[in-house]
Amino acid sequence: MLILDIWIDFVNLRSETYAENSRIPTMEVGTAKKDAYRRDLTINSLFFNINNNSVEDLTGRGIEDLKKGLIVTPLPAKATFLDDPLRVLRAIRLAARFNFTLVEDLKEAASDERVKSELSSKISRERIGHEIDLIMSDKHPVKAMCDIRDLGLFYVVFSFPENSNPPVFDKCDWQCVSHIEAAWNLAYSIGSSVFSSGSGPKLQDEQRRLYLYSALFVPVRNMFYFDKRSKRQVPVSSYIIKHSLKLKGSDAETVVNIHAASEKFAELVLLLESSVDVRTLKGKLEDEYLEIPTDSVKRVCAGLILREIKDFWRVALLVSILSYPEAENAADILNKQDELHWRKEKYIRIERAITDLDLDGVWKLKPVLDGKSIMGVMQVKSGGPLIGKWQQRALKWQLAHLNGTRDDCIEWMKQSQSKSKRQKVESST
């Protein structure tokens, strides 16, 4: 019912009985005390009596646990988790949100092999993915991920495909959690503005969330499996996001793109810091029709990467700075303040270099020549791979010539084609 613009849920006090193979209980009308004891945590079993304005603590420990910051189940933890194994992840999520402590009895039950088996078999992947997504969007996701790892739940939550190539390596869970912890520290040593840059709050939250997923799966970014349906090799990170967590396909695609862009950024970082010979990249960007001025190579190279990753370029750069050059262990970034400071300063320098090149938002740049215009210059009536190649050349030309006009680009095309024809004639004679 909607009362004064607030939605109020009305429910019966009830008791619950769980079948062995289901987390959906059979409910009966019960007493307030039975209702309190059936809940997942003592801090969630408090009632407020609207008749006398008092809090009723029918388990006898809800208020005390709240004061002490303890995560406790009203009934024995193992029985509570076997009734509904999803409560394990809820307990971890709330402990992280409020920075509370999981009591030893609860941790022992969460680590129990039968509880882990029931979590894997009784709970849908959608429900597990929803809990993990809430954790990633919450205040202290790293604490929750550490608990998931320490309680032996990592491979239950993030199930891997069979026969990945290369196989899952020893202590993969520790590597993954170390990377998300290092990523968290790096991002917030720089400042939350790393996820803003003029974008709206909704996009900022998405960038932060997908940055954390990307960092978590950095150690498995070069692992693949053969997908029988598509008959191709697919990144393991994509499998985990789409099948283990049942998140959106676009989330998996973005994480894969962030990983790919972060590898390209690794080379770009060297270029922007003048640690690599510009002529090497110049040769890769050019062909017989296109010559790029040496002083424009950095802008063209960076522009092409940014046009692929778009709004997430800062996220990809962060992941790149986190990953390259690789520390001996991600824990090194956590434990060595000078290492963290060095990577922070490196990110700031590269981000400034890209913005100084006026490339933030370059993906919104309208091509100076579209396919139809190129077909007109080449005097052909239909498109094809050749037109696509010329569109890519025209884009590189546009990035290299900041103030170039449409007419300038057309003139360059005509001159390039004439020059190429002359060279072919000369070489044949």
C-alpha positions as CSV (number, residue, x, y, z in Angstrom):
1,M,0.0,0.0,0.0
2,L,1.2,3.5,-0.8
3,I,1.0,5.8,2.3
4,L,2.2,9.4,2.1
5,D,4.3,8.5,-1.0
6,I,5.9,5.5,0.9
7,W,5.3,1.9,-0.2
8,I,4.4,-0.2,2.9
9,D,4.5,-4.0,2.8
10,F,2.0,-5.8,5.0
11,V,2.8,-9.5,5.8
12,N,1.6,-12.0,8.3
13,L,3.9,-13.2,11.2
14,R,4.9,-16.6,10.0
15,S,6.9,-19.7,10.6
16,E,8.7,-21.6,7.7
17,T,9.5,-25.2,6.9
18,Y,12.0,-26.0,4.1
19,A,12.0,-29.0,1.9
20,E,15.4,-30.7,1.4
21,N,15.7,-29.9,-2.3
22,S,14.3,-26.3,-2.3
23,R,14.9,-22.9,-0.8
24,I,11.2,-22.0,-1.1
25,P,9.6,-22.5,2.3
26,T,6.2,-23.8,3.3
27,M,4.8,-20.9,5.4
28,E,2.3,-21.0,8.2
29,V,0.9,-18.2,10.4
30,G,3.1,-18.0,13.4
31,T,4.0,-16.0,16.5
32,A,6.3,-12.9,16.5
33,K,9.0,-15.0,18.2
34,K,8.9,-17.7,15.5
35,D,8.9,-15.0,12.9
36,A,12.0,-13.5,14.4
37,Y,13.9,-16.8,14.6
38,R,13.2,-17.7,11.0
39,R,15.1,-14.6,9.7
40,D,18.6,-14.7,8.3
41,L,20.4,-12.5,10.8
42,T,19.7,-11.3,14.3
43,I,20.1,-7.7,13.2
44,N,17.3,-8.3,10.7
45,S,15.0,-9.9,13.3
46,L,14.2,-6.7,15.3
47,F,10.6,-5.5,15.4
48,F,9.3,-2.0,16.1
49,N,6.0,-1.9,18.1
50,I,4.0,1.1,16.8
51,N,1.6,0.9,19.8
52,N,4.3,1.8,22.4
53,N,7.1,3.1,20.2
54,S,9.6,0.4,21.4
55,V,12.0,-2.0,19.7
56,E,11.3,-5.6,20.4
57,D,14.3,-8.0,20.3
58,L,12.7,-11.4,20.5
59,T,15.9,-13.3,19.8
60,G,17.5,-11.6,22.8
61,R,20.6,-10.5,21.0
62,G,19.7,-8.4,17.9
63,I,20.4,-5.1,19.6
64,E,23.6,-6.3,21.2
65,D,24.9,-7.7,17.9
66,L,24.0,-4.4,16.2
67,K,25.9,-2.4,18.8
68,K,28.9,-4.8,18.6
69,G,28.8,-5.0,14.8
70,L,28.4,-8.7,14.6
71,I,26.8,-10.8,11.8
72,V,25.0,-13.7,13.5
73,T,22.2,-16.1,12.6
74,P,19.3,-16.4,15.1
75,L,19.4,-20.2,14.8
76,P,22.5,-22.4,14.3
77,A,24.3,-21.1,11.3
78,K,24.6,-24.3,9.4
79,A,20.9,-25.1,9.7
80,T,20.0,-21.5,8.6
81,F,22.3,-21.8,5.5
82,L,21.1,-25.2,4.5
83,D,17.5,-23.9,4.6
84,D,18.4,-21.1,2.3
85,P,22.1,-21.1,1.1
86,L,21.7,-17.6,-0.5
87,R,21.8,-16.3,3.1
88,V,25.6,-17.0,3.0
89,L,26.0,-14.3,0.4
90,R,23.6,-11.9,2.1
91,A,25.6,-12.3,5.4
92,I,28.8,-11.5,3.5
93,R,27.2,-8.5,1.7
94,L,25.8,-7.0,4.9
95,A,29.0,-7.5,6.8
96,A,30.9,-5.6,4.1
97,R,28.3,-2.9,3.8
98,F,28.3,-2.0,7.5
99,N,31.9,-3.2,8.1
100,F,30.6,-5.8,10.6
101,T,32.3,-9.0,11.7
102,L,31.2,-12.5,10.6
103,V,31.2,-14.6,13.8
104,E,33.3,-17.8,13.8
105,D,30.2,-20.1,14.0
106,L,28.8,-18.4,10.8
107,K,32.2,-18.6,9.0
108,E,32.6,-22.3,9.8
109,A,29.1,-23.0,8.5
110,A,29.6,-20.9,5.3
111,S,32.8,-23.0,4.7
112,D,31.0,-26.3,5.1
113,E,31.2,-28.5,2.0
114,R,27.5,-29.4,2.2
115,V,26.5,-25.7,2.4
116,K,28.7,-24.9,-0.6
117,S,27.2,-27.8,-2.5
118,E,23.7,-26.6,-1.7
119,L,24.6,-23.0,-2.7
120,S,25.7,-24.3,-6.0
121,S,22.7,-26.6,-6.6
122,K,19.7,-25.0,-4.9
123,I,20.3,-21.4,-5.8
124,S,19.7,-20.1,-9.3
125,R,22.6,-18.4,-11.0
126,E,20.5,-15.3,-11.4
127,R,20.1,-14.9,-7.6
128,I,23.8,-15.4,-7.1
129,G,24.6,-12.9,-9.8
130,H,22.2,-10.4,-8.2
131,E,23.9,-10.7,-4.8
132,I,27.3,-10.2,-6.4
133,D,26.2,-7.2,-8.4
134,L,24.8,-5.6,-5.2
135,I,28.2,-6.3,-3.6
136,M,30.1,-4.7,-6.5
137,S,27.8,-1.6,-6.3
138,D,28.1,-1.3,-2.5
139,K,30.5,0.6,-0.3
140,H,33.1,-2.1,0.5
141,P,33.2,-4.6,-2.3
142,V,36.8,-5.7,-1.6
143,K,35.9,-6.8,1.9
144,A,33.1,-9.0,0.6
145,M,35.4,-10.5,-2.1
146,C,38.0,-11.3,0.5
147,D,35.4,-13.1,2.6
148,I,34.1,-15.0,-0.4
149,R,37.7,-16.1,-1.1
150,D,38.7,-16.9,2.5
151,L,35.5,-19.0,3.1
152,G,36.3,-21.1,0.0
153,L,33.3,-19.8,-2.0
154,F,35.1,-18.2,-4.9
155,Y,34.8,-21.1,-7.3
156,V,31.2,-21.7,-6.2
157,V,30.2,-18.2,-7.0
158,F,32.4,-17.7,-10.0
159,S,32.1,-21.1,-11.6
160,F,34.6,-21.6,-14.5
161,P,33.9,-23.5,-17.8
162,E,35.2,-27.0,-18.3
163,N,38.4,-27.4,-20.3
164,S,39.6,-23.7,-20.3
165,N,42.8,-23.0,-22.1
166,P,45.1,-22.6,-20.3
167,P,43.6,-24.5,-17.3
168,V,42.7,-22.6,-14.1
169,F,46.0,-22.1,-12.3
170,D,46.9,-22.6,-8.7
171,K,45.6,-19.8,-6.4
172,C,43.7,-18.2,-9.2
173,D,41.1,-17.0,-6.6
174,W,43.8,-15.2,-4.6
175,Q,45.2,-13.5,-7.7
176,C,41.8,-12.3,-8.7
177,V,40.9,-10.9,-5.3
178,S,44.3,-9.3,-5.0
179,H,43.7,-7.5,-8.3
180,I,40.4,-6.1,-7.3
181,E,41.9,-4.9,-4.0
182,A,44.8,-3.3,-5.9
183,A,42.3,-1.7,-8.3
184,W,40.2,-0.3,-5.5
185,N,43.3,1.2,-3.9
186,L,44.6,2.7,-7.1
187,A,41.2,4.2,-8.1
188,Y,40.6,5.8,-4.8
189,S,44.2,7.1,-4.4
190,I,43.5,9.0,-7.6
191,G,40.1,10.1,-6.5
192,S,36.5,9.3,-7.4
193,S,36.7,11.8,-10.3
194,V,38.3,9.1,-12.3
195,F,34.7,7.8,-12.8
196,S,33.1,11.1,-13.6
197,S,34.7,13.3,-16.2
198,G,31.5,15.1,-17.0
199,S,29.4,11.9,-17.3
200,G,26.1,11.5,-15.4
201,P,25.8,9.6,-12.1
202,K,24.3,6.5,-13.7
203,L,27.3,6.2,-16.1
204,Q,29.8,6.8,-13.2
205,D,28.2,3.9,-11.3
206,E,28.5,1.7,-14.3
207,Q,32.1,2.6,-14.9
208,R,33.0,1.9,-11.3
209,R,31.1,-1.4,-11.3
210,L,32.6,-2.7,-14.5
211,Y,36.0,-1.5,-13.5
212,L,35.8,-3.8,-10.5
213,Y,34.7,-6.7,-12.6
214,S,37.4,-6.0,-15.1
215,A,40.1,-5.9,-12.4
216,L,38.8,-9.0,-10.7
217,F,39.2,-11.0,-13.9
218,V,42.5,-9.5,-15.1
219,P,44.3,-12.7,-14.1
220,V,42.1,-14.8,-16.4
221,R,41.9,-12.3,-19.3
222,N,44.0,-14.6,-21.5
223,M,42.1,-17.7,-20.7
224,F,39.5,-19.1,-23.3
225,Y,37.1,-21.9,-23.7
226,F,35.5,-23.5,-26.8
227,D,31.8,-22.5,-27.0
228,K,30.0,-25.3,-28.7
229,R,27.0,-23.1,-29.6
230,S,29.0,-20.4,-31.4
231,K,31.8,-22.8,-32.3
232,R,34.5,-20.3,-31.4
233,Q,37.0,-19.6,-28.6
234,V,35.4,-17.3,-26.0
235,P,37.1,-15.5,-23.1
236,V,36.6,-17.2,-19.7
237,S,35.7,-13.8,-18.2
238,S,32.7,-13.6,-20.6
239,Y,31.6,-17.1,-19.5
240,I,31.7,-16.1,-15.8
241,I,29.7,-12.9,-16.3
242,K,27.1,-14.3,-18.7
243,H,26.7,-17.9,-17.4
244,S,28.0,-18.0,-13.8
245,L,26.4,-14.7,-12.7
246,K,23.7,-14.4,-15.5
247,L,24.5,-10.7,-15.9
248,K,23.8,-8.8,-19.1
249,G,25.6,-9.8,-22.2
250,S,26.6,-6.1,-22.6
251,D,28.5,-6.4,-19.2
252,A,30.5,-9.3,-20.5
253,E,31.2,-7.5,-23.8
254,T,32.4,-4.4,-22.0
255,V,34.7,-6.3,-19.7
256,V,36.3,-8.1,-22.7
257,N,36.6,-4.8,-24.5
258,I,38.2,-3.1,-21.4
259,H,40.8,-6.0,-21.2
260,A,41.6,-5.6,-25.0
261,A,41.9,-1.8,-24.7
262,S,44.1,-2.1,-21.6
263,E,46.6,-4.1,-23.7
264,K,46.6,-1.5,-26.4
265,F,46.9,1.2,-23.8
266,A,50.1,-0.5,-22.5
267,E,51.8,0.3,-25.8
268,L,50.2,3.7,-25.9
269,V,51.6,4.5,-22.4
270,L,55.1,3.8,-23.7
271,L,54.4,6.0,-26.7
272,L,53.0,9.0,-24.7
273,E,55.9,8.8,-22.3
274,S,58.4,8.7,-25.2
275,S,59.6,5.3,-24.2
276,V,59.1,3.8,-27.6
277,D,60.3,4.8,-31.1
278,V,57.5,6.7,-32.8
279,R,58.6,5.5,-36.2
280,T,57.7,1.9,-35.2
281,L,54.0,2.9,-34.7
282,K,54.1,5.2,-37.6
283,G,54.9,2.3,-39.9
284,K,52.0,0.3,-38.5
285,L,49.5,3.1,-39.0
286,E,50.5,4.0,-42.6
287,D,50.2,2.3,-45.9
288,E,50.9,3.3,-49.6
289,Y,48.0,5.8,-49.6
290,L,48.4,7.4,-46.2
291,E,51.4,9.2,-44.7
292,I,51.0,10.5,-41.1
293,P,53.1,13.4,-39.9
294,T,55.4,12.2,-37.2
295,D,54.1,14.7,-34.6
296,S,50.5,13.4,-35.1
297,V,51.3,9.7,-34.5
298,K,50.5,9.8,-30.8
299,R,47.1,11.5,-31.5
300,V,46.1,9.0,-34.2
301,C,47.1,6.0,-32.2
302,A,45.4,7.2,-29.0
303,G,42.3,8.4,-31.0
304,L,41.8,4.9,-32.5
305,I,41.8,3.2,-29.2
306,L,39.5,5.8,-27.6
307,R,37.0,5.4,-30.4
308,E,36.8,1.7,-29.7
309,I,36.3,1.9,-25.9
310,K,34.5,5.3,-25.8
311,D,33.3,6.4,-22.3
312,F,35.2,3.6,-20.6
313,W,38.6,4.8,-21.8
314,R,39.6,5.9,-18.3
315,V,38.5,2.6,-16.9
316,A,40.6,0.8,-19.5
317,L,43.6,3.1,-18.8
318,L,43.3,2.3,-15.1
319,V,43.3,-1.4,-15.7
320,S,46.3,-1.0,-18.0
321,I,48.2,1.0,-15.4
322,L,47.2,-1.7,-12.9
323,S,48.5,-4.5,-15.1
324,Y,51.4,-3.2,-17.1
325,P,54.2,-3.4,-16.3
326,E,53.1,-6.4,-14.3
327,A,54.2,-6.5,-10.7
328,E,55.5,-9.8,-9.5
329,N,52.3,-10.1,-7.6
330,A,49.2,-7.8,-7.4
331,A,49.8,-7.9,-3.6
332,D,53.0,-5.8,-4.3
333,I,50.7,-2.9,-5.3
334,L,48.8,-3.3,-2.1
335,N,51.7,-3.6,0.2
336,K,54.2,-1.1,-1.3
337,Q,53.0,2.5,-1.0
338,D,55.7,3.7,-3.4
339,E,54.5,1.2,-6.0
340,L,50.9,2.5,-5.6
341,H,52.1,6.1,-5.8
342,W,54.2,5.4,-8.9
343,R,51.1,3.9,-10.7
344,K,48.9,6.7,-9.6
345,E,51.3,9.3,-11.0
346,K,51.6,7.4,-14.2
347,Y,47.8,7.3,-14.7
348,I,47.6,11.1,-14.0
349,R,50.3,11.8,-16.6
350,I,48.8,9.7,-19.3
351,E,45.2,10.9,-18.7
352,R,46.5,14.5,-18.9
353,A,48.4,13.7,-22.1
354,I,45.2,12.3,-23.7
355,T,43.1,15.3,-22.7
356,D,45.9,17.7,-23.9
357,L,45.6,16.0,-27.3
358,D,41.9,17.0,-27.2
359,L,40.8,13.3,-27.5
360,D,38.2,13.1,-24.7
361,G,35.0,12.5,-26.6
362,V,36.8,11.7,-29.9
363,W,34.3,8.8,-30.4
364,K,31.6,11.4,-31.0
365,L,33.7,12.9,-33.8
366,K,31.7,12.7,-37.1
367,P,33.7,11.3,-39.9
368,V,34.8,14.0,-42.3
369,L,33.9,11.6,-45.2
370,D,31.2,8.9,-45.1
371,G,31.1,5.8,-47.3
372,K,28.9,7.5,-49.9
373,S,31.3,10.4,-50.2
374,I,34.3,8.1,-50.6
375,M,32.4,6.1,-53.3
376,G,31.9,9.4,-55.1
377,V,35.6,10.3,-55.0
378,M,36.5,6.9,-56.2
379,Q,33.7,7.0,-58.9
380,V,32.3,3.6,-57.9
381,K,28.6,2.7,-57.6
382,S,28.7,0.0,-54.8
383,G,30.5,-0.4,-51.5
384,G,32.7,-3.3,-50.3
385,P,35.9,-4.0,-48.4
386,L,37.8,-1.4,-50.4
387,I,35.4,1.4,-49.2
388,G,35.8,0.2,-45.6
389,K,39.6,0.5,-45.9
390,W,39.3,4.0,-47.3
391,Q,36.9,5.0,-44.4
392,Q,39.6,3.8,-42.0
393,R,42.3,5.7,-43.8
394,A,40.1,8.8,-43.8
395,L,39.6,8.5,-40.1
396,K,43.3,8.3,-39.5
397,W,43.8,11.3,-41.8
398,Q,41.2,13.2,-39.8
399,L,42.8,12.4,-36.5
400,A,46.2,13.5,-37.8
401,H,44.9,16.8,-39.3
402,L,43.0,18.4,-36.4
403,N,41.8,21.4,-38.5
404,G,41.4,19.5,-41.8
405,T,38.2,20.1,-43.8
406,R,36.1,17.9,-45.9
407,D,37.5,19.4,-49.1
408,D,41.1,18.9,-47.7
409,C,40.4,15.2,-47.2
410,I,38.9,14.8,-50.6
411,E,42.0,16.5,-52.1
412,W,44.3,14.2,-50.1
413,M,42.3,11.1,-51.4
414,K,42.6,12.2,-55.0
415,Q,46.3,13.0,-54.7
416,S,47.0,9.7,-53.0
417,Q,45.2,7.7,-55.7
418,S,47.0,9.6,-58.5
419,K,50.4,9.1,-56.8
420,S,49.7,5.4,-56.4
421,K,48.7,5.0,-60.0
422,R,51.9,6.7,-61.2
423,Q,54.0,4.5,-59.0
424,K,52.4,1.4,-60.4
425,V,52.9,2.6,-64.0
426,E,56.6,3.4,-63.2
427,S,57.2,0.1,-61.6
428,S,55.6,-1.8,-64.6
429,T,57.8,0.0,-67.1
